[in-house]
């Protein structure tokens, strides 16, 4: 039932209206209803799930219709005297909201079906929702200051560098701390998770130390609303269709003076005037008590000193420091790496400039003395000094600590140490150096300190997201200024290249960014900033391996494309001979095997090379479709190789299209049920756990799966160790959340493979050949049969097609290609272009041959979008044009918005993805993907409108928390959005959800993640008896008796910081160990997925090096002179000593102000034990003929195989297949990473 309301307060919203009605609804015992009201309007609607509730509401609060004669007398407040010509008869209001009489009556329209479904869904979730919000008391501070903490005469003091003497309203909301200056009309939004510590005293003073800068919002636009409301009262308001919704402007700082120090000073101090009483708590004390009870932020009671900044002020000291560092750089007093880190100490808010200046002077003196002494060694290395960042704690009343550590990383043939800059709306953070994959430019120039990778993001390291309530124009203008003017570090100015680059001396010549670009190739014919940026970025693609063609006598020739009907069947693919392929194999690591398909960069060409046995000698054949610009570079660079197949998993977009094609619902549900059962059985036995760890490629370098099996064989339960238990729980939780929130369902009879073309003409039109190495993990490749072929992202119903898998004879050349899907070169239109506009330059394709679904689906006509010409200038492209394009890309990158709108409409429309609005969104999505090369953005106004209700499968899941001691906690309540902040929160729209009746909704509700987590994943082990590591040491010592300085912690802690989205919020060790970043409220973001790939590689690199040092220790000088080289017994002793060291270290209790450090690393003992087991296995085979037996004995849940062998069919698909990796946007790297 729907009720119509009029004469509502115009400045309230639906959430505000629902709050105002809460009391009267409770009195009427009405719980299931929903209010709809737009800001600025005086009408609204109430929808009741049950008609009886609506009637009861109208019975008590509905308007009372009166006869016209009643209004012969003067009007009274609360009465409506509508003339007969109007639609509302004379009536009396019986409902009052915010001082206004509101008229309520039965609506003349039927309740919206989606609205009713939303109310019903919310009613079903009410028992799982978060507890009602507590009452929040706004605090009225007399002033607000910004500065830093310092210790003076042993006492912690707040030093104020900026102060605003005006009323400041402070509010501790559910997830944010808000501070609003009433005169300047600027609001600060501080995420509670960014508060390192809150220091308070009962006199009303408080200081918050932040890890990231606040969000600054100009709230003066609210005055426009007040003017409109006043105009409405006077009767001359503008028509509603001419009004624009209020937007808060995102600011760089509060004012000009604040801007001078806001990017460096991360402590905000306020004081609430209040009388101290003995019997009655003040509002300040009540709020402090409430926040302490919530236990969300660290809080310390301490009488903090206050001091105004002395001369020279912070900004003057900063200018002086910059000049000092520039002089040191020009006269060579200090290495540039140290100068970079010295400036970073200030830029990243570790130390004030005066302190860093004194430190720089001392370092310069030491380097001068060392040069005079001619020792040939620097007094301190860049790597050692970098560790100072990890050990400078936040100043706190509790503890101070400053320490330095040693070198942990060095450049390799495929990786370079690169500095990084993190550009946010308020700051430029200087980070690194960090190991980055090699690319063409880094190979050309050996001094990599002249290049910086710049990341443009929000304060917390995440992408800037579109929000209708907030204007980001000021932020983007700042980003453009940084790209145009560059970043200044110790006298060097890094300017836009594709990364950022500073001028440097190479040989006898100075090299400038423009000259680097000229040396890459000829871009003079490219008049499109977007196209030029894409082509230059091609040279910055990650290419870990390279082959010098001249050195290996490899010839390159160009062959024609296969074209027909205006289509290029060979778009992006060439061929390579067996001889040339052997040269490529010689530079690849052994783990990559001997692949026959390569994704490459060569000169100005990009794409795939597939082996062709008919080519003689050492040859590479490139096609015109691969060449993007002219270049004379003669190195073949390898981006990726088809070394193994990628297991196939479904995703939400593909599932919806398959449903519309007629795929049976039971097929999806059975696949999901099988995967849920598999995940639930992982912890039932060590065999299952070890097999799962191996499939997920976790801890490969330390052979974690073998380590787990050996613990079982020794009768030791790995689950008794908190860290190992947490690691397994984290991996399972990730898979469970992907299954529920992304519908990433493994398909046993499916695979994801690189696509190439049949050069021989064996395959007919509509045929493919699927080939891959099965190994011991995958199902047999399909035989001759029909298969489903598609690629991601798939939005158009024609993006999924059927083909016939034709198996060539054993002696056919096609049989020499592996781990790929081969497409036919015949027919009217190539198949890849039918699959969401795919080509063969590195795209991966999904293949399904499960007859249960293949035989039931009906295909639709594929899309055919006209090629969009790039937006070109009438003059050569300049660096400023590319900078403007990068900023435009950030502003108009709406791929996520379009894809989400498509999912919503496909669920709500009866025709699903066949609905015309969905067809239009699919086309707009294709245009948005091409924007990076065309420069033509998609405007949000062109998107079809959707209902404000969303299907439940788009809702967020329960919040998870990773505690310091590797314990993972899942909240029992659903992570709903703030209800308490109403008008205060600026975090975007508040979504409400309904239970979807389509297959995605059923799949979503079929996975009860809280129940599965509690009963099947979360492992609760009694703490009685010896600990896991005590038992391990005893067992390993017995094995050693039967036979007769490591930097691991520093390296892992460095990975925790370098892999984090923000350096002041490092990852947990558990995330580094398992190789992925946990999203606390759902599945990973694109940026988190990209960083997880690097994180996993870094962990494998660290553990491989550490285990090599343990098992094959480097001989020391004394040992060498005595003829000792550290044999196998020495390796055993070292591994055992490392295990002892790892087990005896006790974890310290962390305090709020302390940064995490290498002291807290737990996993070293796991690596040491794994190394010792491998050495023992070798020695035992030598002495006894066999190694220690695996998998004998044990009880259920600890040993044996009673849980059964796991189904090795599902692994998460690489994230690149979902969004834009198929479109050559190397220079943007997720739309935000740029090299200078």
N, C-alpha and C positions, 0 to 999 in steps of 0.2 A: 504494500500500500504506500502511496506517495502523498505527502502533504506539502502544500504551497505556502511559503512564508513571504510577507512583504513588510516594508518599513523597518528592515534590519539596519543596524549600524553599518555604514558603508565601508569602514576601515577594518572590519574583521574578515576572517577567512573561514573556510569550512572547519578547520581544526579549532579555531577560536570559538566558533558557534557551537561545536560539539561540547567544548568545555563549559560554555555558559549554560547549556541544557543538561549538564550532567546531574545536577541536584534534583531537578524536577523529574528526570527520567528514573533516577533511583527511587524517588517517592512512589512512582507508578510501577516499579519493578520491571522496567523496560531496559533490556540490555542489548538487543540485536536491532540496531538502527544505524543509519549513516546520514550525515549532514553534508550538503553541497552548497557552497557559497563562494562567489568570486569577490576578491577585494575591489572596492570601488562601486559595487552594486548594492542595491537595497533589497533585492529579492533572493530567495534561496529555496531549497527543497529538503525535506526529510523523507527518507525511504525506510519503511519498517519491514522486517522480514515476515512478520505475522500481521495479518490484517487486524486481529483483535487488539494488538498493541497500538496500532495507528488510531483505531476508533477510541480507545481509552485515552490517548493523548488529546484527541480533538474534544472529547467529552469534558476534559478538565481545562484545556488551554486553547481550544478552537475559538475563533471569532464568533460573536453572537450577532446574528443578523437582526436588524431593527427595522420597523416600519418607517417609511419616509417622513411621516408626520412627526416623528420623534425629534427631528432636527429643525423644527420651527423655531426653537430657542437657540441662543448662541452656542457655538461648539465648545465642547470640553475636551481636555487632553485624553487620548485613548479612544476617541470616537472617529469614525470615518464617514464623511458626508459626501459620498460619490454621487455625481449626477446620474440620471437614468441612462445617459449615453455611454457611461463607462461600464466596464465589465464587473466591477465590484459594487454590490448593493450596500446601502448604509449598514454599518456594523460597529460593534464595540470589541476592542481587543481585550483578551484575558491572559496575555503573555507579555512579560516585560524583560527586555534584555539590554543590559548596559544603559539603563535609564530611558530606553525607548520602548513604546508600546508596539508590539509586533502582532500582526494579524495572520492567523493560521486557518487554513481551510483545506478541504480535500482537493487535490490537484485534478485537473481535467485531462491528464495524460496517464497512461499506464506506467507502472514501475518498469524501469529499464532492467532487462534480464541480467546483464553483466553486473549491475549494481546489486541485485538480489544475490547473485552468486558470490560477490565480494563479501557481503554481510554474512552469508552462510559460512564462507571459508574462515572469516575472522572469528566467528562464533566457535568453529571447530578448533581453532588454534588458541583460544583464550586460555586454556589450561597450561599451554606451553609458553605463553608470552612472558616478557619480563615483568617484574613487580612494578606496581604503580609508582610513578615518579614522586620523589619526596618534594616537599614544599621548599622552594628556593627563595632565600631572602637576599634581595639586592643590597649591596653595601655601598655607602656613599663616602668615597675617599676624598680628602681635601686636596690631594695633589697626586701626580704620577711622575716617577723618575725612571731614567734608564741609565745604566752604568755597568759596573763590574765589581766583583768582590776582591778584596786584597787583605793580606795579613799585615797589620801594623802593630808593632810591639806585642806580638803574640796574640792579638785579638782580631777576630774577623770583622772587617769594616766594609760597608757598601759605599762605593765612590760614585757619586752622581755626576755624570757628564752632561746630562740634559734633564730638565725638569719643567713640568707644566703645572702652574699654580691655578688650577681650576677644578671644579667638581668632576670627579670621575666615578662612574657607576660600575661597580665590580660585581660580577655574577658568576658563581660556580655552577655551571649547567651539567648535564649528564656526561657529556664527552668533551666539553670545551670550557675554558675560562674566558669570559668576555670582560673587556674593559672599555668603557665608552666615555670619551671626553665630551662633555655637554656643550662647551663653547665652540671648540674647533670642529665638532661633529665628525669625529673619527672614532671608529670602533676597532679594537684589537681582538682578534680571535686566536686563542692559544689552545691547541689540542692538549688535553690532559696527559696524553702519552708522551708529549715532548717536554714535560716538566721534569727536570732532573731532581729538584728538591724545592720545597717551600719552607722557608724559615720564618717563623712568626713569634710574636711576643704579645702578652695580654694587653699591652697599651694600644693595640689596634694596628701595629706595623707588621708588614709582611713583604717578603722578597721572593720572587720566583726565578730560579735559574733554568734556562731553556737550552735544549739541544738544537733547536731550529728556530728561526725567526718567526714572529707572529705574522698573521695575515692582517694587513691594514686595509680598512674599508672606509670610504667616504660616505657617510650617512646623510649628507646634506640634501640629497635628492628627495628625502622624505618631506621636505618643505613643499615640494611640488604637489604632493598628495594633499597636504593641508590646504594649499591654495585651491586645488580642484574641489575639495570638500566645501570650502567657504564659498566658492563660486556657485556650486550646486545649491547651497542654501539661499543665495541671492537670486537664483533663477537664470544665470547666464553662463552655465558651464558649457564647455565644448561638447559636441556629440561624442558618445562613448566610442565610436569607431575611429575617432581621431586621437584618442589618448594612447599614450605609450606606457607600458608597465614600468614601475619604478626599478631602477638598477643602481646598485652600489658600485662605485668606481673602486677598483683595486688600486692601492697606492703603494709607492716604494717606501714611504716613511710617513710619519705624522706631519712634519713640517720640514722646512729647509735645514734648520739647525739639527733636528733629529736625524736627518738623512746623512749628516756628516759622520755620525757614530753608530747608527742603528744596525749597520751590517757587521759591526765588530762587537758591540756590547749586547750581551744576551741575558742580562739581569734586569728585571723590572720591579720597582719598589713602590708600594703605596701605603698610605696610613689612613685608617678610619678613625676620626675623632670620636671617642666614646668615654663616658665616665666609668671608672672602675668601681664596681660595687661588690659587696661581699655576698649578697644573697640572690641577686638577679643577674643572669648572664646577659651580656649585650648581644646584638645581632652578629657582631664579628665573632664573638666567642662561640655562639651557637653554630655559625657556618663552619668555623674551624673544627668544632666537635663533630659536625655532620660529615665533613670530608675525611676526618680521621676514622670515623666509623666505616665509611665506604672503602677505605684502604686502597685507593686507586693511585695516589701520588705519594711519594716519600715526603714526610713532614717532620720538621725538627723545631722544637721549642728552644729559642735562643735569643738573648738580648743583643741584637745586631747593632753594631755601631753605624753611624751615618756621617759622611763627610762630603763636602762639595769638592769638585775637582780643582786641583791647584794648577798653577802655570808651570810649564806650557800645557795647554789643553790637549785633549786626545787628538783632535784633528791636526793641530800643529805638529805634535810629536809624530803623527803618521806621515806627514809630508817630509819631515826631517829623516825618518827611517827610510823612506823610498829613495830619497837622494843619496843616503849613505850606502844602501845596497847597490844602487846604480853605479856609484863610484867604485865600489869593490869589484863590480863586474867588469868595468872598463879597464881598471889597472891590474886585474888578475889576482887581487888579494885573496879571494875565496873562490872555490869551484862554483859553477853556476847551480849545481844540484843543491848545495848548501844554501845559497842565496834564495833559491826557490822555496826551500823549506822554512827558512827564516821569515820570509814574507808570509808564508802559509800560517805560521804560528799566530800572526795577527789576523789575517783574513779569515781564519777558521775559529777565531775567538778563544784561542788557548791562552795567550799572554798579551798584555798591553804593549804598545809600541815602544815605550821607554825601556821596558825590561828586555825586549828583543834587541833593541839598539845596543844595550850594554853587553848582551850575549854575543852579538855580531862583532863588537870591538874585541872581546876576549878571544874569539875564534881567529880573527885576523892577526892578533899578536902571536898566537900559537903557530899559525901557518908561516908567519914571517920568521919566527925562530927556527922552524923546521927547515925552511929553505936555506937559511944561513948555515945550519948544521949539515946540509946536503945528505940527509939520511935516505932520501929517495922514497919515503913513505909519508903519506898525509897523517896528521895527528888524529884525525877522526874521519870516517868514511860517510858518504851520503846515506848508505843503508843503515849504519849505526845511528846516525842522527835522526833518521826518519822514525825510529822506534820511540823517540821522545814523545811523539804524539800519542802513542798508546798508553803512556805511563804518567802523563800529567793529569792528575785528578782535578775535578771541579773543586774550587775552594769551598770548604765546608767547616762548620764548627767541630766536626768529629775527627778529621784526619787530613794530613798533607803528605804528599809522596811524589817524588820526582826520580825517575830512573831511566837508564838507557840500556838498549839491548844491541845485539850484534846482527851481522848480515844474514839474510834469509833467502834472497832471490838474485838471480843473475840472468843475463840475456843468453838465449840459445839460438840455434840456427833458424828456428821457426817462430821465435818470440822475441820481442823487444821491450825494453823498459821505457814506458811513455808516461809523461806527466798528464794530469787530467784537471780540467777546470769544470766546476759545477756552477752554472749560472742560474740563479733563482730570481724571483721578483724583487728581492732586496739585496742579494749578496753575490759575490763571486768567491766560491770556495776553491782552494788550491789543494790538489790531492796527488798522491803518487810519490815516486814513479811506480807504475804497476805493469806487470807483464801483459802485453797485447800481442795478438797474432800478427805476423809479418804481412806487409803489403808491398806493392811495387815501389812506392815512394820511399818507404823505410829502407828498402834494399839498396836504393840508389845513393842514399846519404847515410853515412855511418854514425854521425853525431845526432842521436835522436832527441837530445834535449831541446832542439829548436822546433819541435813539434808538440802540440798539445791537443788532446782530444777534449772537445768541449761538449758538455751535456746541458741542455736547456730544459728545466723542469721546475716543479713547485718546490716550496721550502723543504718538504719531506722527501724529496727525491722522486716523487711520482709525477706522471704527466699532468699538465694543466688540462682540466676537463671543462667542457662547455657547461655554463650555468646561466640560465636566463636571468637570475637575480643579480648577477655580478658582471660588470664590464671589465674586461681585461685589456682594454686599449692601452692604458699606461704601461702595463707589463710588456706587451708586445713592442711598444715603442722603445722600451729599455732594451729588450733583446736585440732589436734592430740596431740600436746604438752600439751595443757590444760587438755585433758582427761587423759593423762598419768601421768603428774606431779601434777595435782590437782590445786585448787584455795586456796590461802592463805588468811585467814581473822583473824586478831588479834591473830596470833599464831597458830590457827587451820589450818590444811590442809585438804580440802575436796577432796576426790578421788572417782574415778568411782565405782559406785555400780550398778545402773540402773538410779538412780538419782546420786548425789554426797553426800558422807558421810565422816564425820571426826571421828576419834577414840573417844570414850567416856566411862565413868564409868557407868556400869549398875549393880546395886547391889554392889558386892565387886570385880567385874571383869571388866577389860577394854575390850571394844568391838570394833573390827576392821571391815572394810567393808567385808573382806573375811569371817569373822565369821558370819556376818549377812546373807550372801549368803548361807553358810553351814546350818544355822538354818532354811532357807526357804525350803530346800529339797535336794535331792540327784541329783546333776547335773554331777556326775563323768563320766557317760557313754556318755555324749554329747561332741563329738570332733569337732563339727562345731561351730565356733564363732557366726555365725548368729543364729543358732538354740539355742545355750546356751543363747545368749542375749535375744531372744524372750521368752524363758522359765523363765528366771529371771524376765524379764519385766512383766510377767503375775502376779507376786506378787505385782506389783506397779500399777495395773489397778485401776482406780477410783471405789471404792466400798463404797458408802455412808452408807450402812446399813449392819449389820452383826448379825448373830444368833449363839449363843454358843450352839452347838449340845448336849454337855454333860448336860448343865443346863436344856435343854428342853427334855432330854431323847430321842433324835432322833437317830435312828440307820441308819447306812450306809452300804449298800451291793452292790456288783457288779453283774450286769446281762450281758449276752452276747449281742454283736451287732447283728443286722440283716444284713447278708451278702449274696450276690449272684453274680455270674459271676465276682468276683473280685471287686464288688462295695459294699460300706457300706451304706445301706439305713438309718441307725440310726446314721450317722456320727455327733457326737456332741450333742446328745439329750438324756436325762434321764427322770426319772419320780419321782414324789413326792406324798406322801399320803395327804389326807385332813387334818389329824391331824398335820403333819409337816408344811403344808401350813399355818395353823392357827398361828403357832409360827412365821412364816415369816411376816404374816399380822400384828402381834403385834408390830413389830419394824418399819413398814412403816408409813410414814405420811398419814394422812387421805385423802389428795388430791390424793393419788395413788389408793384409793379404795381397792378392794379385788381381785387382779389379779390371774389368774390361770396359767400363764406362766412366768418364771423367767429366766433372764440371770445371771449366777452365776460364782463364783470362789470358789473352795473347795479343800484344800490341793494342789495337783498337777493337779487337773482337772479343765476344763473350758467348758462352753457350756450352754445349756438350760435345764430347768426342767419344765415338764408339769404335771398337776395334773392327777392322775389316781385313780378314785374312788374305784377300786378293791383292792388297797393296804390298808392293815389294820394297825391301830396304827399310830405311828410316824416313818415313813420310808422315806429314800431317796435312789434311785437306780441309780448308776453311771455305765456307759458303758466304755469298754476299749478305744474306740475312743475319749473319753473325757479326759482321763488321759495322761498328757504330761510329768510328772516326779513324782517321789515318794516323799511324804511328810506326816508328822504326824500331821499337823495342823488340829484342830477340830472346826473351825469356818466356817459357811456357809456365804459367802460374796455375797451381791447382787449388781450387776452392773446396771441392768435396769429391768423394769417390763413391761409387756404388759397391762398397765392400761387403755389405750384408743387407738383407731385406728389412723393411720396417713393418712390424706387425700392424695390421689394419684395425682401427677403432672407429666406431661411428661417432658422429657429433650431432648436435641438435638440428642444424640446418639440413643435413643429409637425411636424418630420421623423418623430418616433416615432409620432405619431397618424396621419400619412399612410401610414406603413409598415403600421400595423395596419388601415388602411382599404383596403389592397390596392394602393397606389401601387407601380409597378415599380421595383426597385432600380436598374436601369440609368438611369432618369430622374435620380435623385439623383447618381449617379456621373458622368453626362455633364455635368450642370450644373456640378459641382465641377471636373471635368477642364477644361471650357471656361474657368472662372475662373482655374485654376492656370496654364493656357497664357497667358491674358491678362496675368497678373501677371508671368510669366517674360519676356514680351516687352516690358515697359514700358521697360527700359533699353537695348533693342536699337537704338533710334533716338531722336533728340531729338523728332521729331514725336509718337511714342508717349508719351514722357515728358511733353511739354507738354499733350497731350490728357488724360492721366491726371490731371495737376495741376489742370486746369480742371474735370474731372468731380468731383474730391474737394473743390473749392472752397477750395484752399489758396492763400494770397497773392492773393486777389481784388482787394484794394485797390491792390496794386502791379502787378496784371496779370502775375503771375509766369509764366504760360504763354506770354505774348507775349515776355517777357524771354528765356526759354529759346530760343524760336524765332529771335529776333534774334541771339543769341550764335552759333547755328548759321550764320545767314546771313553773319555776319562771320568765319566760319571759326575760331571760338574754342570749345574743348571745355569745357562747364560742369563736367564731371566732374573737371577738374584743380583745382577749388576744393574744399577739404575740407568747408567748411560746406554749400555747395549739394549736394554729393554725399551728405553725411550727411542732409540734409533729405529727399531723394528716397528714400534707403534707409529712413529712419524711417517714411515714409508707407507704403511697400511692406511693411515688416515688420509694421506694425499690421494691414494688410489680410490678410496671410498668417496672422497669429496668430488673427485673428477667424475666418478660414476653417477653420483646423484645430481650435482649442480651443472655439469656439462654434458651429461649423457654420453660419456666416453666409454662405450661398450665394446669390448674386444670381439672381433669376428674371427672365429677359428679358421673358416674357409674364406679368408680374405688376406690381402697384402697391399702394402703401399710401396711403389717402385718408381725410379726414374723412368722417364719416357724417351724413346729414341725412334728412328725411322728404319723401316726395312729397306736397305739399299739394293737388295737382290730382286725385288718385285715378286717374291714368293707369296706374300699375303695378298688376298683379294680385298676388295672394298668391304668394309665392315668387319674385317678380321684383325685379330691381335695375336701376339705370342707372348705368354707370361712365363718367365724363367727366373728362378732364384735358387740359392743354396739353402737347402732345407736344414742342415745341421741336425741337432737333437732337440730343437725347440719348436719347429714349425710343422704344419701339416704338409702333406705332399702337394707339389704344384698341380694345378688343374690339368686334366686331360682334355681331349677334344670336347668342348661343351660351350654353351652360352655363358657369358659372364657379364656382370654389371661393371661399367667403367665410369668413373667420375673423378673430380678433383675438388679441392677446397680453396676458397669458399664457394659453395653452391647455393644460390638463391633462386634461380630461375628453374621451373620444373623440367625444362629441357637440358639442364646441366648434368643429368644422369641418363646415360644411354646404355643400350645392350650391344654386345659384340660377340663374335664367335672366336674362341681360342683354338687356333690351328697349330698343331704340333709339327714342326718340320722333321724330315728324316735325320737320323743320327749323324750322317756325314755332311749335313747342310751347314753352310757358313753361319747361319743364325744360331746354331747350337753352341758357338764359341762365345756368345754373349751371355752374361749372367747378371742376375739381380737388376732386371729391368723389364719393362713392358715394351714390346716392339709394335709400332703402328704401321699400317699399310700405307704405301705411297700411291695407291690407286683410288679411283672413285671421283665423285663430283666435288666432295668437300672433305678435307682432312678431319679425322675424329677429334684430335686434341682441341681444335678451335671451337668445336661444338660443346666442349666441357668448360663452361664459364670462361671462354676466351683463352684457353690454354695454348701453349706452344711447347717447343722441345729444347729450350735454352737452359733447362735445369728444373722444370716443373716435375713434381711427383704426382702420381695418379693412384687412385684407390681402385682395387679390383676385388670383386666379390663373386664367388662361384658356388655359393650355397644354393642348391636347387630349390629349397623350400621357398626362397624369396625370388630367385631368378625366374622361375617358371610362372610366377603369379603377377609380376609387375607389367604395367603398360607404359610405354615411353611416350613423351610429348616432343613436339617440334622444338629443336634447339633455338636459342636466341641468336640473332644476327645483328649486332650493333655496328653502326657506321663508324669508321675510324675517325677519331677526333683530331683535327689538325692542331698542332701546338700554338700557343699564343706567342707571337713573335713581335720583336721590336723593329723599327725602321733604321736601326743603327747597330753597331757591334755591342755585344753584351759586356757590361762592366761588373766589377766586383760588387758594387752597391746594388746592382740589379739582382744578383744572386742572393745577396743578403735579404733583400726585400721579398724574394720568392720563398726563402726558408721561413721567414716570419709568416708569410701568407699561408704556407703549408701548415704551420702550427695552428694558425687561427681557424683554418677551414678544413682540418682533418676530421671529417664527420663519418668515417667508415663505421665506427662503433655505434653511433646514433642510428645510422641507416640500417645496419644489421639487426639491432634490437627492435627498431620499429617494424621491420619485416617479420620478425618472430612473433611480435604481438598481434599484428594484423592477420598473419597466417593462422594463428590460433583462433582468432575471433570470427574470421570470415568463413562462411559455409564452404566455399570452394578452396580454402587453404591457399597454397602457393599459386594456384591458378587464378585467384582473384586479380582483377585488373590493377588494384592498388599495389599488390605484391609484385606483379609484373613490372610496374613502374619503378618500384623500389629496387628491384634487381638491376634494372638499367641504370638507375642513379648510382648504385653501388659500383657498377662497372666503371662509370665515369669518375667516381671518387678514387678508385684504384689507379686510374690513368692520370689523375691530377698531378702526380709527382713527375710525369713526363710531358703532360700537355700544358700545365699551368692554368687549366680552366677548372675552377672549383665548383662544387655543388652547393647551392644555396639551400639552407634549411627550410626556407619558405616554399621550396618546390616539393617538399616531402608530403605525401598524403597524410592527413591528420588521423590520429588514432585516439581511441577512448582512453581516458586517464586511468582506467583499471588495467592491471597487468596480470598475466597468468602466473600461477603460483610457482612454476618452475624457474621464474626469474627472481624469486625472493632470495635474500641472503640467508645463510645458515647460522647455526649457533657459533658464538665466539669461541676461539681457542686461545689458550695462553701457554707459552713455553716458559717454565720457571727456570731460575738460575741452575738448579740441580737436575736439569734435563727431564723434569717431570712435565708431561703434557696434560692440560686440563681442558675439558670441553664443558662449557657452561650448559646447564640443564635448560635454560630458557632460550627462546628464539631471539636472534639479534635484530630487533625491530628498530626503526628509526625514532629519533627523539620525539616524544610527545610533549615534553615539558617546555621546550623552547619557543614554540609557536612562531612568533614574529622575530625572535632573536637569532635563530640559526640561519646561516647562509649556505648550508651544505647542499643545496639543490632541492628538487621537488620531493615531496613525501609520497611514495608510491603505496598503493593499496592493491591487494591481490585477491584473485578469485581462483577457485579450484578448476583447472583446465580439464575438459572432458576429452581432449585429444590424447594421442598416445604419449606425447611428451609429459603431460600432466600425470598420466597413470604411471609412467616410468619413474617420475620424480617422487611420487608418494609411495612407491613400492619399496624404496630404500629408506628405512628408518635408521638414519645415521647415529642417532643418540643411543638407540637400543643396541645396535651392532657394536658401537664403540664400547659401551659398558659391559656387554656380555661376551663379545668375541675378540676384541682387539686389546682393550685395556687389561694389562696383566697385573694382578694383585698377588704378591708373593710375601709369605711370612718372613720376618726378619730374624728368626731364631737361627742359632748355630753359626758356623764360620761363614764369613763373607765369600762371595764368588772368587775374589782375587786371592784370598788366603788359601782356598782350596786349589786354585790354579797354580799358585807357587809351589805348594806341596807336591802336586802331581807332576809338574814339570821338573822339579829338582830330582825327583825319583828317576825320571827318564834320563836326565843328564848324568846322574850317578851310574846308571846302567851302562853308559857309553864311556865313561871315564870323566867425547862431548857432543851432544846432539842438539840441533836447533829446531826440533819438531814443534815445540810449543809456540815459539816465536812465529814460525811460518803459518801455523794454523790460526793463531790470533790475528796475524796480518790478513789472512783470507777472510776472517770474520768482519774486518773493517773494510777491506777493499771490495768485498762482495756485497756490502750493504748498500741500500739506496741512499742513505745519508751517513757520513762518517761518524757522526756523534751518536748514532743508533746502530751499533754493530749487530751482526747476526748472532744467533746462538751457535755454540759449537756443534750442537746436534744437526743444524741445518748444513753446516760445512761438511760434516761427516757423511750425511746421506745425499748431499749434492743437490739440494733444491731449497728454495726460499719458501717458507710457509706463509701463506696469506691468512691473516688472523680471522677474517670474516667470510671466507669463501675460497674460491680457486684463485690461482695465480693471475696477476696482470701480465700483459705482454712484456713489460719491462722486467718483471720478476722472472718470467720464463727465460728471457735472453740472458739475464745475469746468472740464472741457475746453470745454464750450459757452461759458462766460464767458470763458475764455482766448482762444478764437478771436475772439469779439466784441471783446475788448480789443485784440488785435493789429490787427484791421481798423481799429479806431478810431484807434490810434496812427499806423499807416502812412498812413491817409487824411489825417490832420492834417499829418503831416510832409511828405508829397508836395505838399499844397496850399501849404505854406510854401515849398517848393523851387520849384515851378512858377509860383506866383503870390505872390511875396514881399510882405510887408506893407511899404508905403513908410515910410521913416524921415523924420524931420522935415526934415533938410537937403535930401533929395531932393524932398520936397513943395514946400519953399520955392523951389527952383530950377526947379520945373515938371516934375521928373522923377518918374515914377510906377513905375519898375521894369518895363519892358516885356518882350517875349519874349526879347530878347538878354540882359537881366538874368537871366531865369530860366535860360537856357542856361548863363550863367557861374556862377550859383549852384549848379546841379546838377553842373556839372563840378568846381567847387571842393569840393563835398561828396564827390564820388567820389574826388578826390585825397586828401582828409582821411581818408576811410575806408580807402583802400589803404595809406597811409603808416604807419598806426598798427601797431605791432608788439605782439603779444600777450605779456603778461608771464607768467613762470613762477609758477604758483600754489603757495603753501606751505600746509601743513595748517591753520595757525591763521588764515589769511586768509579773510574772507568774500568771496564773489563780488562783483564790482562792475561798474559801467558801463565800466570800462577794458577789460573782457574781451569786450565785445559785438562780434560779427563781422558781423552781417547789415546794418549800416548801409550798407556799400558796395553791397550788393545793391539796397537801396531807392534809393540815389542813382543807380545805373546804370539802374534801371528808369525813374526819373523823367527822366533825361537822354534815354533812348531815346524816350520818349513826346514830349518836346519836339522832339527831332530829327525825328521822324516828321511832326509838324505843320509844321515849317519846311520840310522837304524837299518836302512836298506843295505848299506855297505856291510854292516856287521852281522845282521840277522837274516838278510835276504828278503825282508819285507818291512814296511813301515807300520806304525801303530794302526790297528784295525779301526775302521770307521763303523758307526751305526750299530754297535752291539749293546744289547741290554737296554735299560732305561725304562722308566714308567711313562704312562700316557701324559703328554704335555711336556715331557722332558727328554725322553729318549725313545729309541725304537722307531718303527714306522707305522704305528697304529693309526695315525691320522690319515694315511694314504698319500700317494704321490700327487702333487699339485698339478693342475692343468696348466701347461706352459704355453698358453695361447695368447695372453694379452699383455701388451706393453703400451704405455702412453705414446701416442703419435707426436712427433716433433711439432712444436708450435708453429713452425714456419709454414706448414701446409694449410693453416687456417686463414691467414690474412694476406700479407703482401709480398712474401718472399719470392713469389713467382714473377714479380714485376720489376726486378732490377733496381730497387731503390737503395743501392748500397750507401749512398752519401748521407741518407737520413737516418739509417739504423734505428728503426722504430719511431721515426718522425722527430727525434729530439737530439740525436748525437751528431755533432759536427766536428770536423778536424780543422785546426788552425795552424 
